[in-house]
Amino acid sequence: MNAMNAKNPIALTRQQVREIDRRAVDECGMSSLVLMENAGRGCADVLCRSGIVGPVVVCCFKGNNAGDGFVIARHLDLRGKAVEVMLWARPEELQGDAAANFGILAHTDVAVSVMLDPAVSRAAAQRIAQAGWIVDALLGTGAQGSPRPPLDAAIEQMNESPARKLAVDVPSGLDCDTGQPAKPTFRADVTCTFVAAKKGFAVEAARDYLGQVHVLDIGAPRKLIEQVAAAR
């Protein structure tokens, strides 16, 4: 079932999301790392409230969505949950805040599997199938079009698992502006989206992929969000 946060009726486009992030940093003096920390910790809170039975597999690519995933993994580890990160990129490809949070994760006991190695990928397939939760931190709101290799196969593998599934900000493969799912698109039971719902979430075609939608506050001032939402 698709449930929105009734206290926050605003819906944003991908461009408005970028504008809020930029202005929160440039005008409000916020750290982008703090915004990412709040996003990841909020997702970990939702996972814990939803009930975690079995290990959590956090699936990451190389953008800021991956950075959110690294934060989620760290906070689950802090709470004593069994968690593993599966990375569909080389660590040296990570940049900015994602690279910073990957560096912090290296100081934990969270296992990281680089899925570009075929032997590693084959060994990890069973762990994906047996996970309690799968967290989709592959592609964020900036992604458009069909996921390309190796992410297309990764999403199909994640969808085949009987695990419960959480999408970070937007299910990978779903266009956040149009609400149109690509082939493939991650099919979430829960979507934790940041700041406000996205325009495409109201589209009928999106609903089977979103599951229950939680709108998470990541610290950007309400006044800024309302200003950006109103400037259409």
C-alpha atoms as one frame of an Amber mdcrd trajectory, in Angstrom:
protein
   0.000   0.000   0.000   1.265   3.486  -0.833   1.135   5.698   2.264   2.388
   9.287   2.174   3.228  11.505   5.126   0.084  13.626   5.406   1.939  16.357
   7.328   4.080  17.121   4.266   1.871  17.486   1.165   4.676  19.039  -0.926
   5.892  17.069  -3.948   9.177  17.974  -5.640  10.862  17.439  -8.992  14.460
  16.212  -9.278  15.559  19.763 -10.131  13.895  21.143  -7.009  15.601  18.469
  -4.899  18.969  19.529  -6.303  18.145  23.166  -5.603  17.266  22.455  -1.978
  20.485  20.507  -1.479  22.543  23.285  -3.090  20.937  26.102  -1.140  21.043
  24.204   2.162  24.823  24.029   1.751  25.578  27.335   0.007  23.084  29.640
   1.706  22.257  27.969   5.016  25.779  26.801   5.779  24.800  23.161   6.240
  27.271  20.387   5.582  26.305  17.969   2.822  27.778  15.230   5.007  25.301
  16.142   7.748  22.415  15.943   5.265  23.617  12.493   4.160  24.061  11.386
   7.773  20.509  12.438   8.609  19.162  10.635   5.532  20.933   7.373   6.278
  20.142   7.405   9.960  16.476   8.086   9.183  16.367   5.029   6.922  17.971
   2.913   9.640  15.295   4.124  12.063  12.535   3.034   9.661  14.141  -0.380
   9.182  14.380  -0.934  12.922  10.791   0.191  13.521   9.620  -2.117  10.728
  11.298  -5.098  12.392  14.530  -6.741  11.294  14.623 -10.520  11.218  17.692
 -11.878   9.454  20.603 -10.029   7.892  20.283  -6.756   5.998  21.985  -6.480
   2.599  22.631  -2.887   1.498  23.117  -2.690  -2.273  25.127   0.318  -3.472
  26.455   1.869  -6.673  28.742   4.926  -6.642  26.695   8.125  -6.237  25.197
   9.891  -3.240  22.548   7.177  -2.964  25.413   4.793  -2.195  26.668   7.237
   0.424  23.248   7.041   2.106  23.577   3.252   1.988  26.968   3.330   3.719
  25.463   5.463   6.502  22.542   3.042   6.851  24.926   0.099   7.178  27.003
   1.881   9.825  23.965   2.777  11.930  22.558  -0.752  11.708  25.945  -2.077
  12.832  25.892   0.394  15.744  22.559  -1.118  16.790  23.908  -4.659  16.671
  22.130  -5.702  13.462  23.718  -8.141  11.007  24.436  -6.061   7.898  26.520
  -6.361   4.740  27.233  -3.918   1.910  27.309  -5.113  -1.695  28.997  -2.598
  -3.974  28.499  -2.586  -7.757  31.471  -0.258  -8.306  35.166  -0.120  -7.527
  35.873   1.699  -4.241  38.273   4.029  -6.061  35.345   5.233  -8.233  33.577
   6.743  -5.220  33.762  10.511  -4.875  32.757  13.275  -2.480  30.436  12.418
   0.389  29.981   8.829  -0.797  33.760   8.305  -0.647  33.903   9.953   2.782
  31.250   7.650   4.199  32.859   4.614   2.597  36.049   5.608   4.398  34.181
   5.791   7.714  32.586   2.398   7.036  36.070   0.919   6.657  36.545   1.523
  10.396  33.655  -0.820  11.235  33.246  -4.579  11.005  30.659  -4.289   8.211
  31.629  -6.612   5.359  31.835  -5.062   1.893  31.645  -7.235  -1.219  32.686
  -5.676  -4.544  30.216  -7.288  -6.907  32.158  -6.646 -10.112  34.238  -9.754
  -9.436  32.244 -12.712 -10.874  33.415 -15.071  -8.122  32.328 -12.616  -5.425
  29.006 -12.060  -7.179  28.250 -15.780  -7.370  29.069 -16.258  -3.691  26.876
 -13.300  -2.719  23.817 -14.495  -4.634  22.778 -16.862  -1.860  23.132 -14.142
   0.781  20.819 -11.902  -1.232  18.299 -14.724  -1.473  18.475 -15.363   2.286
  18.453 -11.742   3.502  15.842 -10.429   5.895  15.892  -7.023   4.197  17.398
  -5.734   0.965  18.156  -2.012   0.845  18.255  -0.454  -2.632  20.893   2.311
  -2.549  21.855   1.970  -6.210  20.313   4.910  -8.098  18.827   8.121  -6.742
  16.537  10.864  -7.998  19.005  11.960 -10.685  18.781   8.697 -12.606  16.762
   8.560 -15.836  16.163   5.787 -18.335  16.719   2.067 -17.980  19.394   0.885
 -15.555  22.466  -0.270 -17.473  24.700  -3.280 -16.795  25.618  -4.384 -14.206
  22.773  -2.660 -12.363  19.992  -4.171 -14.478  20.993  -7.697 -13.465  21.512
  -6.569  -9.865  17.984  -5.171  -9.636  16.507  -8.338 -11.116  18.432 -10.421
  -8.588  17.266  -8.192  -5.723  13.648  -8.408  -6.883  13.789 -12.204  -7.008
  14.719 -12.434  -3.329  11.847 -13.131  -0.899  13.382 -10.562   1.488  11.522
  -7.415   2.493  12.763  -4.483   0.442  13.474  -0.831   1.196  14.293   1.806
  -1.449  16.453   4.793  -0.534  14.830   8.028  -1.817  13.371   6.380  -4.951
  13.282   2.777  -6.212  16.094   2.275  -8.728  14.650   2.390 -12.240  11.675
   4.599 -11.321  11.745   8.094 -12.829  11.010  10.424  -9.921   9.485  13.099
 -12.182   7.291  11.034 -14.493   6.596   8.066 -12.212   7.322   5.696 -15.087
   9.141   2.458 -14.205  11.974   1.284 -16.422  12.776  -2.319 -17.104  13.861
  -3.407 -14.559  12.754  -1.321 -11.572  13.294  -2.233  -7.932  10.018  -3.276
  -6.341  10.040  -1.893  -2.790   7.876  -2.718   0.197   9.006   0.546   1.787
  10.406   3.720   0.210  12.206   6.234   2.418  12.250   9.481   0.459  13.944
  12.669   1.627  12.591  16.184   2.253   9.299  15.615   0.398   7.528  13.163
  -1.867   8.573  13.260  -5.506   6.224  14.361  -8.274   6.169  10.973  -9.950
   5.027   9.163  -6.819   1.428  10.206  -7.469   1.392   8.492 -10.864  -0.551
   5.225 -10.956   2.290   3.362 -12.699   4.649   4.105  -9.784   2.539   2.728
  -6.998   3.379  -0.953  -7.361   7.078  -0.116  -6.946   6.959   2.291  -3.998
   5.268   0.302  -1.284   4.718   2.363   1.879   6.305   5.792   1.472   7.993
   7.493   4.423   8.992  11.140   3.935  12.089  11.743   6.050  13.290  15.097
   7.347  17.048  15.445   6.772  17.451  18.878   8.357  16.942  21.317   5.476
  14.959  24.313   6.787  11.226  24.179   6.181  11.276  27.777   4.916  13.789
  26.829   2.214  11.738  23.805   1.130   8.584  25.897   0.848  10.404  28.614
  -1.130  11.754  26.111  -3.665   8.435  24.288  -3.951   6.616  27.573  -4.592
   9.057  28.818  -7.260   7.672  26.809 -10.174
